[in-house]
Amino acid sequence: MTKRKPLSTIVAEGLAERIRSGAIALGAQLPTEADLCREYDVSRTVIREAVARLRSGGLIVPQQGRGMFVSEAPVPRNFSIPDEALKTLPETIALLELRLSVEVEAAGLCAERRTDCEAKTIRALMEGIDARHDDPTAVQIHYDYDFHLAVAKAAGNAFILGFLDYLRPIIVPRFQLRHIVAPELKDAYYARIHTEHEHIVDAIERGNGPAARDAMRRHLANSLERVRALALASGIAQSDVRQTLGAETPFAELMRSLTMK
């Protein structure tokens, strides 16, 4: 006799199929618990178990105070990450949090200080990077770092540019795009990133500092959520994600030099 699937599994598989088919769009909010209870005619406990399963698989991510949202780049169901790379996930998340604090202000300063020539250079670089839809197995997650450096350069603060340039060899060669993007979602992912870039560049061209800061914050926050989803799907505990950078990392050398000054 075939064993019947648990109700939570049936609900989770149904929602997962709706996400993969596009019936529930990338970035869209999941229906409320009450709505899902009515739709599937099950209890709240069943819905919570189903949602927990989707979250552990990287298909959905929480947004504090707002609810559950479909991940903009759901983690592929079958992925393999080398052990040495997997160990760097907490550091990668910490570095993205650091980038948020620096690059948001850099984007605002860029919008307020850039020359017309610099604005044209930034747009041309962005369009060139976003026109490529490389195979996710042959490109790094942070393939757009040159764009971010161009924004920092036009911010007119040599320390910001120098700091982000220092981070480049630490940040960029960490994970391939395939680790967070399923092949069938590649084009949708590149389109999403281009939209985020476009909002940043548009604000820079208009000289609108607050809008540029908001656009850069959304772009990097989305990147952070994608990597957090990867960590969750890889079984890395939240306490591990929050760990400090190890003393053996190259970044620790910079931290030591700063504290001694």
N, C-alpha and C positions, 0 to 999 in steps of 0.2 A: 504493500500500500504506500502510495506517495504521501510523504509528510506535507501537510499544509503549511504554507509560509505564514509567519507571524503577521498580524495586521500592520505592525509598524514597518515591516519590510515591504509589504505591498504598497503602502503609502509612499515610502521613500523611493521605491523604484518608479512609481507613477510620477512623482514630482521630478525625479532625475530625468526621466524621458521627456517631460514637458520642457525642462531647461535645455536639454540637448537639441530638441527639435526647434527651439526658438519660440514655443508657445508662451514661455515665461522668458522675457528678454534678459540679456546680460545687463547687470546693474539694476534690474527691477527689484522692488521690494516684494518679498514673499507675502501671500495672503495672511491675514491674522489667524491665530490659533482657532478662534471662534468660527471663522469662515471655513477653515480646513476641516474642522470637526463636522460642520454641516455638509460640506461637499463629499467627504468620505464616510460620513455616518459612523464616526469612531469617537473615542474619548480624548480628552486633552492629553492624557498620559501617552496614548498611542502617537499623537501628533508630535509631542515633545521628543519621543524616542526616534521618530522618523527624521525630524529636523536635526537631532544630534548626529544621526548617521550621515546626513548630507553635509553637515558641517565638518565632520571628521574626514570626509572625502574631498574637502576643498571646493565643493560646488556652491556653498553659500557661506557668507561671512557676516558676523554681527556688526552693527553700527550702534555705538552706545547711545541709548535713549531713543533709538528710532526703530529697532527691530532687526530682522534678518533680510539680507539682500543677496541676490544671485551674484556670485563672484564674476568680475568683469573678464577674468581669464581663468576659468575653472581648471584645476590641476588635472592632467590626464589621468585616466583610470589606471594605466599601466606606465609607470615611469621608474627610472633607475637613476639614482644619484650616487656617485662614488662616495665612499665613507669619508674620505678626507674633505670633500666638498660639503657633505652633510654636517660635519662638525662645525663648519663656519657659518651655518644659518643664523645662530644667535648674534654673531658679530655682524653679519650682513644687515640684519634688522636694526641693530644699534647704530650702524653707520648710516642707514637710511633715515633714522630718526635725527641724526646729526645733520644730514644734508637738508632736512626740512627746516631746521632752525637757521641755517646759513643761506640756503638758496632762495627761500621765500623773500628775505630782505634784499638779496642780490637782484632778484627780478624787479622789485619795486624801484631800487636805485637805478637799474638799467633803463626802465621806462622814463625816469625823471632826468637822466643824464645823457642818454645815448645820442650820438650824432645821427644825421640822416644816413650817412654812409654805413654806420654800424648797424642801424636798423635793417638796411637792405642786405647786409652781409648775413645777419641772423636769419632773415627770412629765406635767403637763398640756401643757406646751410640746412635749415629745417626742411625745406622742400626736397632737397637732394637726399637727405637721410630717410625721409618718409616715403619717397618714391620707390625705395628698395623694399621688396617683400621677401627677404632672404629666408631660406630654409631654417626653421627653428633649431635644427641640429647643428647649424654652422654659424650661429650668431649668439652673442652674449646677451643676457637680459638688459644690461646697461649699454646697449648699442648706440644710444643717443647722447652719450656723455659729451661729445664734441659740441653739440648744441648747447648743453648746459654750461660748458666752459665759455662759449661765445657770449652767452648772456652775462656771465660773471665778469668777463673782460670789459664789456660795455658798461658795467656798473661803476667803473672808475675808482675801484678800491683794490689796490695791488695785493693787499693782505687776503681778501676774499678769493681772488683769482689764484694766488699762490697756494692757499690752503686747499682749494678744490683740486688744483693740479697735483698737489702732493697726494691727495686721496686716490687719484685715478688708478695707479697700479695696484692699490689695495682693493678697490671696489669692483672694477670692471671685470677682471678675469675670474669670476666666481661660479656663475651658473649659466648654462645655456638656456635659451628661450624655451626649448622643448620641455624644460622642467616645470614650466607653469602654463604652457599653451598646448592644448591638444591640436594635432595637425588640422582637423576640420575647422578649428576656430582661428587659424592663423590670420586669414584676411580680416576677420572681424576685429582681432586684436590690433593689427596694424592700423586699421581705420580708427579705432578708439584712441590710440596713442596720437595719431595725426590730429584728431579733433582737440585733444588736450594741448598739444603743441600749438595749434592754430590759435587757441584762446590766449595763450601766453604771448605769442608774437603780435597778435592783434592789439593787445593792451600796451605792449611796448611801442608799437607804431603810433598809437594814439597818445603816448606819453602819460598814460593813466597808471600811476604807481599802485594805488590800492587794488585796481583790477588785476594788474600783473602779479601782485602778491597772492591774491585769491586764486588765480589760475595756476600758479606754480604750486601753491599749497595743495590744491586738488590733485594735480598731476603726481606729485611725490607721495601724497597720502594714498592714492590708488596703487602706486607701486608698492608701498609698504604693506597694504592689505593683501596684495597678491603674494608677497613673500611670506607673510604671516600665515596665509592659507597653505602654502607649501610646507611650512614648518609644522602646522597642525596635522596635515595629511601624512607627514613623515613621522609622526608620533613624538614630536619634541614638546615637552611640557612647557607650560607658560612660564614656570619658574626658570627653566633653562633659557627661554627667549630673553628674559630680563637680566641674564647674567652680564657682568661687566666684561670688557674686553680682556683677554688673557695677557699676561705680562710678556708672553713669548711672541706676540704679534708685532708686526712692524709699526702699527699705530701706537703701541705702547711706548715706543721710543720717542715719538713726538710728545706724548703726554708727559713723559718724564722730563723732557727738555723744557716744557712749558712751566712745570711746577718748580723747577730749580731756578727760574728767572725771577 
